[in-house]
Amino acid sequence: MFIQPTMDKLHALKLTGMADAVRKQLEDPGASQLSFEERLGLIIDHHWSWKENQALQRRLMNSNCAAMPASKTSIGSTCAAWIVGWYAASPLRTG
């Protein structure tokens, strides 16, 4: 099976995290021992985490935290409070 057309389609669909997970599974010889459902679950989990990380990076870049000087005081007070507040109100938060 040619994987490159599939990888191209994943990138075209903006499923970059999923494409990265597929690539990592292809490089891991132990992944072939997993069932289809396990491999699919790992790919989806990887993409979900990638997407959440991208969103957090975007929020940090758009916040005042990106423009603040990097001192322990400023990072410890404002940015940490902002991140904790965002996470507490996040619709992505489970449990």
Secondary structure, DSSP 8 states (H G I E B T S, - for coil): ---HHHHHHHHHTT-HHHHHHHHHHHH-GGGGGS-HHHHHHHHHHHHHHHHHHHHHHHHHHHSGGGGS---HHHIIIIIHHHHHHHHHH-TT---
